Amino acid sequence: MRLIAAIVILTLIAAGAGAITGYHLLVTAERVVDARKNVTPPPVASTYTGTARLRKLSPVVTNLAAPANNWARVEASMVTDSMNDEEAGILAAHISEDIVAYLRSATAAQFEGARGLQHLRDDLSERANVRSSGKVRELIIETLVIQ
């Protein structure tokens, strides 16, 4: 009988200790959540200066090198330094021509997967940078459709 009484007392002590610990963890978690709600995230710093402008290129549609019945449509924008609209229009036309020339020499298999798209983006950005003598900072591919 003493053994049963001791087990019941120890069980009650363990249940009480567990309840107190659980309540303490609940209160601490609520404090942490409330503290995170009130924190404002730091502002995101732009990688571009105030003179940079985003200029949309006209959509480019062309056939690919292989297979012959595949077509590609690319919509892109370029991030440029400050330049007047006439220079930007001429530069956009030249970059569109470079995109057509690049796509006509490429196959659909080159653009498969994330790595292929990254290579396309890097190659086109490099071509645009060379064509513009460093005035184009980046070429952003908005859409790429291959049929």
Accessible surface in RSA format (square Angstrom, percent):
REM  Atomic radii and reference values for relative SASA: ProtOr
REM  Chains: A
REM  Algorithm: Lee & Richards
REM  Probe-radius: 1.40
REM  Slices: 20
REM RES _ NUM      All-atoms   Total-Side   Main-Chain    Non-polar    All polar
REM                ABS   REL    ABS   REL    ABS   REL    ABS   REL    ABS   REL
RES MET A   1   188.92  97.8 147.94  97.9  40.98  97.6 135.71 115.4  53.21  70.5
RES ARG A   2   215.93  90.7 207.16 105.6   8.77  20.9  81.71 111.7 134.22  81.3
RES LEU A   3   129.61  72.2 123.74  88.5   5.87  14.8 127.36  89.4   2.25   6.1
RES ILE A   4   110.49  62.9 110.49  82.3   0.00   0.0 110.49  79.6   0.00   0.0
RES ALA A   5    50.16  46.1  43.84  67.7   6.32  14.4  49.79  70.1   0.37   1.0
RES ALA A   6    46.20  42.5  39.94  61.6   6.25  14.2  45.09  63.5   1.11   2.9
RES ILE A   7    96.13  54.7  95.08  70.8   1.04   2.5  95.85  69.0   0.28   0.7
RES VAL A   8    75.33  49.6  74.22  67.2   1.12   2.7  75.29  65.4   0.04   0.1
RES ILE A   9   100.07  56.9  99.60  74.2   0.47   1.1  99.97  72.0   0.10   0.3
RES LEU A  10   117.25  65.3 113.61  81.3   3.63   9.1 113.90  80.0   3.35   9.0
RES THR A  11    81.15  57.7  75.56  76.6   5.59  13.3  64.50  86.6  16.65  25.2
RES LEU A  12   121.43  67.6 112.57  80.5   8.86  22.3 113.04  79.4   8.39  22.6
RES ILE A  13   108.23  61.6 100.14  74.6   8.09  19.5 106.57  76.7   1.65   4.5
RES ALA A  14    65.60  60.3  50.75  78.3  14.85  33.8  57.47  80.9   8.13  21.5
RES ALA A  15    63.43  58.3  45.23  69.8  18.20  41.4  57.43  80.9   6.00  15.9
RES GLY A  16    31.24  38.5   0.00   N/A  31.24  38.5  30.38  83.4   0.86   1.9
RES ALA A  17    54.78  50.4  46.87  72.3   7.90  18.0  52.28  73.6   2.50   6.6
RES GLY A  18    44.06  54.3   0.00   N/A  44.06  54.3  34.22  93.9   9.83  22.0
RES ALA A  19    69.30  63.7  50.15  77.4  19.15  43.6  62.26  87.7   7.04  18.6
RES ILE A  20   127.90  72.8 124.78  93.0   3.12   7.5 127.47  91.8   0.43   1.2
RES THR A  21    76.77  54.6  73.43  74.4   3.34   7.9  52.00  69.8  24.77  37.4
RES GLY A  22    35.82  44.2   0.00   N/A  35.82  44.2  29.94  82.2   5.88  13.2
RES TYR A  23   151.30  70.6 145.17  82.6   6.12  15.9 107.15  80.5  44.15  54.4
RES HIS A  24   111.28  60.8 109.03  75.8   2.24   5.7  66.75  68.8  44.53  51.8
RES LEU A  25   114.21  63.6 110.71  79.2   3.50   8.8 111.12  78.0   3.09   8.3
RES LEU A  26   103.32  57.5  98.87  70.7   4.44  11.2 102.84  72.2   0.48   1.3
RES VAL A  27    43.28  28.5  43.03  39.0   0.25   0.6  43.03  37.4   0.25   0.7
RES THR A  28    50.11  35.6  50.11  50.8   0.00   0.0  48.30  64.9   1.80   2.7
RES ALA A  29    52.47  48.2  45.38  70.0   7.09  16.1  51.89  73.1   0.58   1.5
RES GLU A  30    95.71  55.0  92.76  70.2   2.96   7.0  35.82  69.3  59.90  48.9
RES ARG A  31   145.05  60.9 139.46  71.1   5.60  13.3  69.72  95.3  75.33  45.7
RES VAL A  32    70.51  46.4  67.81  61.4   2.70   6.5  70.48  61.2   0.03   0.1
RES VAL A  33    78.32  51.5  77.12  69.8   1.21   2.9  78.07  67.8   0.26   0.7
RES ASP A  34    77.48  54.3  76.38  76.0   1.10   2.6  24.64  58.0  52.84  52.7
RES ALA A  35    57.92  53.3  47.46  73.2  10.46  23.8  55.66  78.4   2.26   6.0
RES ARG A  36   182.70  76.7 168.14  85.7  14.56  34.7  54.97  75.1 127.74  77.4
RES LYS A  37   153.97  75.1 119.42  73.3  34.55  82.3  78.93  71.0  75.04  79.9
RES ASN A  38   123.82  85.4  97.01  93.7  26.80  64.5  32.30  77.7  91.51  88.5
RES VAL A  39   104.19  68.6  86.09  77.9  18.10  43.6  90.98  79.1  13.21  35.8
RES THR A  40   114.52  81.5 100.54 101.9  13.98  33.3  71.14  95.6  43.38  65.6
RES PRO A  41   113.03  82.4  95.50  87.1  17.53  63.7  99.97  82.5  13.06  81.2
RES PRO A  42   111.79  81.5  97.78  89.1  14.01  50.9 103.69  85.6   8.10  50.4
RES PRO A  43   130.07  94.8 103.86  94.7  26.22  95.3 114.94  94.9  15.13  94.0
RES VAL A  44   147.20  96.9 115.42 104.5  31.78  76.6 120.33 104.6  26.87  72.9
RES ALA A  45    90.19  82.9  64.35  99.3  25.84  58.8  73.33 103.3  16.86  44.7
RES SER A  46    86.33  72.9  51.41  68.6  34.92  80.4  46.79  99.6  39.54  55.4
RES THR A  47   122.79  87.3  86.34  87.5  36.45  86.9  84.93 114.1  37.86  57.2
RES TYR A  48    72.01  33.6  58.82  33.5  13.19  34.3  51.85  39.0  20.16  24.9
RES THR A  49    86.84  61.8  72.52  73.5  14.32  34.1  78.92 106.0   7.92  12.0
RES GLY A  50    85.52 105.5   0.00   N/A  85.52 105.5  44.79 122.9  40.73  91.2
RES THR A  51    75.71  53.8  67.94  68.9   7.77  18.5  65.83  88.4   9.87  14.9
RES ALA A  52    24.01  22.1   4.37   6.7  19.64  44.7   4.58   6.5  19.43  51.5
RES ARG A  53   118.52  49.8 112.62  57.4   5.89  14.0  43.10  58.9  75.42  45.7
RES LEU A  54   112.15  62.5  83.23  59.5  28.92  72.7  83.23  58.5  28.92  77.8
RES ARG A  55    24.89  10.5  20.70  10.6   4.19  10.0  17.87  24.4   7.02   4.3
RES LYS A  56   127.18  62.0  98.29  60.3  28.88  68.8  92.34  83.1  34.83  37.1
RES LEU A  57     4.17   2.3   1.11   0.8   3.06   7.7   2.46   1.7   1.70   4.6
RES SER A  58    75.88  64.1  62.41  83.3  13.47  31.0  46.75  99.5  29.13  40.8
RES PRO A  59    66.77  48.7  47.22  43.0  19.56  71.1  47.22  39.0  19.56 121.5
RES VAL A  60     9.47   6.2   5.98   5.4   3.49   8.4   9.47   8.2   0.00   0.0
RES VAL A  61    86.28  56.8  59.16  53.6  27.12  65.4  59.16  51.4  27.12  73.6
RES THR A  62     2.07   1.5   0.54   0.6   1.52   3.6   2.07   2.8   0.00   0.0
RES ASN A  63    54.18  37.4  53.88  52.1   0.30   0.7   1.35   3.2  52.83  51.1
RES LEU A  64     4.59   2.6   0.00   0.0   4.59  11.5   0.34   0.2   4.26  11.5
RES ALA A  65    54.28  49.9  23.38  36.1  30.90  70.3  31.53  44.4  22.75  60.3
RES ALA A  66    44.08  40.5  43.29  66.8   0.79   1.8  44.02  62.0   0.06   0.2
RES PRO A  67    76.34  55.6  68.58  62.5   7.75  28.2  76.34  63.0   0.00   0.0
RES ALA A  68    86.93  79.9  67.78 104.6  19.15  43.6  69.62  98.0  17.31  45.9
RES ASN A  69   117.77  81.2  99.10  95.8  18.67  45.0  41.48  99.8  76.30  73.7
RES ASN A  70    26.29  18.1  26.29  25.4   0.00   0.0   0.00   0.0  26.29  25.4
RES TRP A  71   126.49  50.8 125.70  60.8   0.79   1.9 105.89  56.5  20.60  33.4
RES ALA A  72     1.07   1.0   0.00   0.0   1.07   2.4   1.07   1.5   0.00   0.0
RES ARG A  73    93.65  39.3  93.14  47.5   0.51   1.2  30.48  41.7  63.18  38.3
RES VAL A  74     1.28   0.8   0.38   0.3   0.90   2.2   0.38   0.3   0.90   2.4
RES GLU A  75    34.55  19.8  34.55  26.1   0.00   0.0   1.54   3.0  33.01  27.0
RES ALA A  76     2.56   2.4   1.52   2.3   1.04   2.4   1.52   2.1   1.04   2.7
RES SER A  77     1.54   1.3   1.54   2.1   0.00   0.0   0.13   0.3   1.41   2.0
RES MET A  78     0.28   0.1   0.28   0.2   0.00   0.0   0.28   0.2   0.00   0.0
RES VAL A  79     7.11   4.7   7.11   6.4   0.00   0.0   7.11   6.2   0.00   0.0
RES THR A  80     0.00   0.0   0.00   0.0   0.00   0.0   0.00   0.0   0.00   0.0
RES ASP A  81    45.29  31.7  45.29  45.1   0.00   0.0  18.90  44.5  26.39  26.3
RES SER A  82    78.49  66.3  58.40  77.9  20.08  46.3  30.41  64.7  48.08  67.4
RES MET A  83    23.83  12.3   4.22   2.8  19.61  46.7  15.27  13.0   8.56  11.3
RES ASN A  84    89.71  61.9  75.51  73.0  14.20  34.2  42.22 101.6  47.49  45.9
RES ASP A  85   104.08  72.9  92.30  91.9  11.78  27.9  38.36  90.3  65.72  65.5
RES GLU A  86   130.77  75.1 117.24  88.7  13.53  32.2  47.32  91.5  83.45  68.1
RES GLU A  87    80.08  46.0  75.28  56.9   4.80  11.4  31.14  60.2  48.94  40.0
RES ALA A  88     5.22   4.8   4.35   6.7   0.88   2.0   4.69   6.6   0.54   1.4
RES GLY A  89    42.53  52.4   0.00   N/A  42.53  52.4  34.75  95.4   7.78  17.4
RES ILE A  90    95.61  54.4  91.52  68.2   4.08   9.8  95.01  68.4   0.59   1.6
RES LEU A  91    18.57  10.3  17.18  12.3   1.39   3.5  18.38  12.9   0.19   0.5
RES ALA A  92    18.19  16.7  17.97  27.7   0.22   0.5  18.18  25.6   0.01   0.0
RES ALA A  93    53.58  49.3  44.41  68.5   9.17  20.9  52.04  73.3   1.54   4.1
RES HIS A  94    66.76  36.5  66.76  46.4   0.00   0.0  47.65  49.1  19.12  22.2
RES ILE A  95     1.89   1.1   1.89   1.4   0.00   0.0   1.89   1.4   0.00   0.0
RES SER A  96    16.60  14.0  16.41  21.9   0.18   0.4  14.97  31.9   1.62   2.3
RES GLU A  97   103.79  59.6  96.07  72.7   7.72  18.4  42.89  83.0  60.90  49.7
RES ASP A  98    21.20  14.9  20.97  20.9   0.23   0.6   3.32   7.8  17.88  17.8
RES ILE A  99     2.47   1.4   2.47   1.8   0.00   0.0   2.47   1.8   0.00   0.0
RES VAL A 100    40.58  26.7  40.58  36.7   0.00   0.0  40.58  35.3   0.00   0.0
RES ALA A 101    56.64  52.1  43.37  66.9  13.27  30.2  49.36  69.5   7.27  19.3
RES TYR A 102    33.54  15.7  33.44  19.0   0.10   0.3  20.32  15.3  13.22  16.3
RES LEU A 103     0.00   0.0   0.00   0.0   0.00   0.0   0.00   0.0   0.00   0.0
RES ARG A 104   138.94  58.3 127.58  65.0  11.36  27.0  35.19  48.1 103.75  62.9
RES SER A 105    82.38  69.6  52.14  69.6  30.24  69.7  47.22 100.6  35.16  49.3
RES ALA A 106     2.83   2.6   2.21   3.4   0.62   1.4   2.83   4.0   0.00   0.0
RES THR A 107    44.74  31.8  44.74  45.4   0.00   0.0  38.53  51.8   6.20   9.4
RES ALA A 108    21.42  19.7  18.24  28.2   3.18   7.2  18.24  25.7   3.18   8.4
RES ALA A 109    70.29  64.6  53.55  82.6  16.74  38.1  54.14  76.2  16.15  42.8
RES GLN A 110   100.45  56.2  82.86  60.6  17.59  41.9  35.86  76.3  64.59  49.0
RES PHE A 111    17.32   8.7   3.96   2.5  13.35  34.7   4.41   2.7  12.91  36.9
RES GLU A 112   127.87  73.4 109.21  82.6  18.67  44.5  43.54  84.2  84.33  68.9
RES GLY A 113    57.06  70.4   0.00   N/A  57.06  70.4  40.99 112.5  16.07  36.0
RES ALA A 114    90.20  82.9  69.76 107.7  20.44  46.5  76.81 108.2  13.39  35.5
RES ARG A 115   187.65  78.8 179.38  91.4   8.26  19.7  60.74  83.0 126.91  76.9
RES GLY A 116     6.81   8.4   0.00   N/A   6.81   8.4   5.34  14.7   1.47   3.3
RES LEU A 117    80.22  44.7  80.22  57.4   0.00   0.0  80.22  56.3   0.00   0.0
RES GLN A 118    83.80  46.9  81.39  59.5   2.40   5.7  37.90  80.7  45.90  34.8
RES HIS A 119   102.86  56.2 102.75  71.4   0.11   0.3  74.33  76.6  28.54  33.2
RES LEU A 120     1.32   0.7   0.05   0.0   1.27   3.2   0.55   0.4   0.77   2.1
RES ARG A 121    81.57  34.3  81.23  41.4   0.34   0.8  23.43  32.0  58.15  35.2
RES ASP A 122    65.78  46.1  59.93  59.6   5.86  13.9  26.18  61.6  39.60  39.5
RES ASP A 123    52.19  36.6  49.98  49.7   2.21   5.2   8.15  19.2  44.03  43.9
RES LEU A 124     2.16   1.2   0.89   0.6   1.26   3.2   0.91   0.6   1.25   3.4
RES SER A 125    22.52  19.0  19.63  26.2   2.89   6.7  18.98  40.4   3.54   5.0
RES GLU A 126   112.83  64.8 106.70  80.7   6.13  14.6  35.07  67.8  77.76  63.5
RES ARG A 127    94.47  39.7  89.25  45.5   5.22  12.4  27.64  37.8  66.83  40.5
RES ALA A 128     0.74   0.7   0.12   0.2   0.62   1.4   0.35   0.5   0.39   1.0
RES ASN A 129    63.10  43.5  61.92  59.8   1.18   2.8   6.47  15.6  56.63  54.7
RES VAL A 130   113.25  74.5  95.17  86.2  18.08  43.6 101.37  88.1  11.88  32.2
RES ARG A 131   104.76  44.0  79.52  40.5  25.24  60.1  21.01  28.7  83.75  50.8
RES SER A 132     6.53   5.5   0.00   0.0   6.53  15.0   4.38   9.3   2.15   3.0
RES SER A 133   101.77  86.0  65.91  88.0  35.87  82.6  44.17  94.1  57.61  80.7
RES GLY A 134    42.67  52.6   0.00   N/A  42.67  52.6  23.31  64.0  19.36  43.4
RES LYS A 135    93.41  45.6  92.88  57.0   0.54   1.3  54.51  49.1  38.90  41.4
RES VAL A 136     1.10   0.7   0.29   0.3   0.80   1.9   0.29   0.3   0.80   2.2
RES ARG A 137    88.44  37.1  56.88  29.0  31.57  75.2  33.99  46.5  54.45  33.0
RES GLU A 138    37.81  21.7  36.88  27.9   0.93   2.2  15.27  29.5  22.54  18.4
RES LEU A 139     0.50   0.3   0.34   0.2   0.16   0.4   0.34   0.2   0.16   0.4
RES ILE A 140    59.60  33.9  59.57  44.4   0.03   0.1  59.60  42.9   0.00   0.0
RES ILE A 141    31.32  17.8  10.01   7.5  21.30  51.3  10.01   7.2  21.30  57.8
RES GLU A 142    78.37  45.0  45.33  34.3  33.04  78.7  30.32  58.6  48.05  39.2
RES THR A 143    60.02  42.7  54.39  55.1   5.63  13.4  58.70  78.8   1.32   2.0
RES LEU A 144    46.06  25.7  15.27  10.9  30.79  77.4  15.27  10.7  30.79  82.9
RES VAL A 145    69.99  46.1  66.13  59.9   3.86   9.3  68.92  59.9   1.07   2.9
RES ILE A 146    58.72  33.4  28.12  20.9  30.60  73.8  28.12  20.2  30.60  83.1
RES GLN A 147   147.82  82.7 119.12  87.1  28.71  68.4  61.93 131.8  85.90  65.1
END  Absolute sums over single chains surface
CHAIN  1 A    10328.9       8634.8       1694.0       6728.9       3600.0
END  Absolute sums over all chains
TOTAL         10328.9       8634.8       1694.0       6728.9       3600.0
